[in-house]
């Protein structure tokens, strides 16, 4: 049960920060520098949020096995994909294929890397604490 709580908490911390930064990026930064650069500027900020959040959940909800941190990251990733897909479909009025095909190749690849980092960070941070 602690694994699920850890994953849900991690998801809410990172998604909450992204939910705040997303409109700032779209409404203010994209018109100034373009979509690609705006997403590349946001990525290091989100990386810091991911690392901070992973450290927080590892300290707050310690695990007996490092694999529990892996499962927490997987749970958080699943929740993030569901939440983002739901928001894409409802707020932007796009289908999933339209969203994927409309992504910039560079920032889209960066996004995929960030998803993997997001999923793996609890395990990385948890392993260091063990």
N, C-alpha and C positions, 0 to 999 in steps of 0.2 A: 504493500500500500504506500510505503514511503517513496518508492520509485515513481509511482503515478503522481503523487503530490509534488515531488521534485520536478518532474517533467511539466506538469501543469503550471507550477509557479514560474519555472524558467520561461515557458512559452509566454505567459502574461507579462513578465518583465521586458522581454525583448520585443514582443508584439506591441506593447504599450509605447515603448520608445519609437518604434517604427511608425506607429499610428500618429504620433506627434510630428516626427520628422518628415513623413511622406507629404503632407500638405505644404509644409515649408518648402520642400524640394520642388514640388510640382507648381505651386503658385508663385514662388519667388525666384528660386534658383534656375529652373528650366528656362524661363523667358530671358534670363540674363546670360546663361552660358550654354544652353542646349541640353537635351536629354542625356546624352552620353556623359558629358562632363559632370552634370549634376549628380548622376548616379555614382560616378567615380569619386566625387567629393563626399557623398553620403556614406560610402562603403567603410572608410576608416572609422567614422563615428559609430556606425553600427557594429564594427568589429570591437571597438572599445566597450560598447554596451553588452555585447555577447560575452566577452571575457569577464567583465564586472559581474554580470548576472550569473554566469557559471560559477565563479568563485563564491558568490553569495549563497547559491543553493547548495554547493558542496559543503560550505561551513555550517549552514543552517540545518541541512538534512544529510548528515554523513551516512555513507553506505558501508556495509561490511565487505562487499566485493566491488571491484572496479567495474565489472560488467553491469552492475546496477546503474552506474552513471551513463553507460552506453545506452541502456534501455530508456533512461530518462530523456536523453537527447533525441532518441527515436520517437518517443511520445510527443515531445515538444515539436519536432519537425512535422509529424503528422498533423498536429493541431494547427501549426502555422500554414501548412498547405491547404487544409480545409478552410481556414479563415481567409486566406488570401484569395482562394478560388471563389469563395462566396462573395467577397468584396468586389472582385473583378467582374463577376457576373451581374451583381446588383448595381454597384455604383457607376461602373464604366460602360455597362451595357454591351460587353464583349463576350464572345464565346471563348473557351479555353484555347482553341486553335487560333482564333484571331489574335488573342493576347500573345501567344508564343510566337506566331509568325510576324507580329508587329514589333517584337523586341529588337533592339539594336544588337548586332552580333557581339560586340565587345562588352557592353554593359550587361547583356544577357548571360554571357559566359561568366562574368564577374558575379552576377546574381547566383548562378548555380554553384560556384565555388563558395560563396557566402552561406548558402544553404548547407553545404557539407561541413563547413566550419561550425556553423550553428549547431548542427546535429552532433558533431564530435567534441565540441568544447567541454561539456561536463566530464567526459571521459578523460580528456587531456588534463584538465585541472584536477580532477579526482585522483588521477594516477600520481600526480606530483605530491598530493597531500598524504597519500598512503605510505 
